[in-house]
Amino acid sequence: MLFLRRSVSEHLRTQVLAMTIGIFGQYGRDLTRRPGFALKLGAFSIVAILVALPLIKILAFTVSADAVNAWYEVTVSRLSYNLFWGPLRTTK
């Protein structure tokens, strides 16, 4: 019975240790206190903003009234085969 308790407690200890490694380093040190963490977080934030903002602007324009008219011209007009359907058919 003592052997069973030991293996269960070691199993739980291993599970808790595995969960805390994600937040804390391998040696139990808080990852947010590591040197350069703020610089890395700031650089990641700036790059994320510089990528996310243009994508949001593109998506907002895509659903605007002008863009809907443009998509209509691309997909239904007499030039639609050359602009959309022909290239779409040749891509695999």
Stockholm file with secondary structure:
# STOCKHOLM 1.0

chainA/1-92         MLFLRRSVSEHLRTQVLAMTIGIFGQYGRDLTRRPGFALKLGAFSIVAILVALPLIKILAFTVSADAVNAWYEVTVSRLSYNLFWGPLRTTK
#=GR chainA/1-92 SS CHHHHHHHHHHHHHHHHHHHHHHBCTTSCBGGGSTTHHHHHHHHHHHHHHHHHHHHHHHHHHTSHHHHHHHHHHHHSTTHIIIIIHHHHHCC
#=GC SS_cons        CHHHHHHHHHHHHHHHHHHHHHHBCTTSCBGGGSTTHHHHHHHHHHHHHHHHHHHHHHHHHHTSHHHHHHHHHHHHSTTHIIIIIHHHHHCC
//
